[in-house]
Amino acid sequence: MKSQVLDVVCLPVDVAKKVLEEAGYQVVVRTTGTSWEGGKRKRVLRQRLLAERQVEVVVAAEYYDDPALEIGKGEDL
């Protein structure tokens, strides 16, 4: 019987890793794209089961700054 892995596509990589690790999976993170900037949030683009309890997630940095993340910083809107 094939194992069902929790779907973490589109989640921030830190959240995705936490969810999968808490479910008992070892997580292998691979990066893609040319914009791997330190300050940008990274999101999971793809995931696949490598072994019974090992999941690979492919992540990339977002290309934009989400204005929703800026609420509460600096000036009030």
C-alpha positions as CSV (number, residue, x, y, z in Angstrom):
1,M,0.0,0.0,0.0
2,K,1.4,3.4,-1.0
3,S,2.0,5.9,1.8
4,Q,-0.1,9.1,1.9
5,V,2.1,12.2,2.6
6,L,0.7,15.4,3.9
7,D,0.4,18.0,1.2
8,V,2.7,21.0,2.0
9,V,3.0,22.5,-1.4
10,C,2.8,26.4,-1.2
11,L,3.6,26.5,2.5
12,P,6.7,28.4,3.7
13,V,9.5,25.9,3.9
14,D,10.0,26.2,7.7
15,V,6.3,25.4,8.2
16,A,6.4,22.5,5.7
17,K,9.4,21.0,7.4
18,K,7.8,21.2,10.8
19,V,4.6,19.6,9.6
20,L,6.4,16.7,7.9
21,E,8.9,16.1,10.7
22,E,6.1,16.0,13.3
23,A,4.4,13.4,11.1
24,G,7.6,11.3,11.3
25,Y,9.2,12.1,7.9
26,Q,12.8,12.9,7.1
27,V,12.8,16.0,4.9
28,V,15.3,16.7,2.1
29,V,15.2,20.3,0.9
30,R,16.3,21.2,-2.6
31,T,16.3,24.7,-4.0
32,T,15.5,26.0,-7.5
33,G,15.5,29.4,-9.2
34,T,18.0,32.1,-9.4
35,S,16.6,34.4,-6.7
36,W,17.7,32.6,-3.5
37,E,18.1,35.8,-1.5
38,G,18.6,35.5,2.3
39,G,15.7,37.9,3.1
40,K,13.0,36.4,0.9
41,R,10.5,33.9,2.2
42,K,10.9,30.5,0.7
43,R,7.9,28.4,-0.4
44,V,7.5,24.7,-1.3
45,L,6.9,24.3,-5.1
46,R,6.9,20.5,-5.3
47,Q,7.1,17.5,-3.1
48,R,7.7,13.8,-3.6
49,L,8.1,10.7,-1.6
50,L,11.7,9.4,-1.9
51,A,11.4,6.5,0.5
52,E,8.8,5.2,2.9
53,R,9.5,8.0,5.5
54,Q,11.6,10.4,3.4
55,V,10.1,13.4,1.5
56,E,11.9,15.7,-0.9
57,V,10.6,19.3,-1.1
58,V,11.7,21.7,-3.8
59,V,11.6,25.3,-2.6
60,A,12.2,28.7,-4.2
61,A,12.4,32.3,-2.9
62,E,9.3,34.5,-3.5
63,Y,9.8,37.2,-6.1
64,Y,7.8,39.8,-4.4
65,D,7.3,41.4,-0.9
66,D,3.9,40.5,0.5
67,P,2.3,43.7,1.7
68,A,0.2,41.7,4.2
69,L,3.5,40.9,6.0
70,E,4.3,44.6,6.5
71,I,1.1,45.4,8.5
72,G,2.1,46.5,11.9
73,K,5.7,47.5,10.8
74,G,6.3,51.2,10.6
75,E,3.4,53.4,9.6
76,D,-0.2,52.4,10.2
77,L,-2.3,52.1,7.0
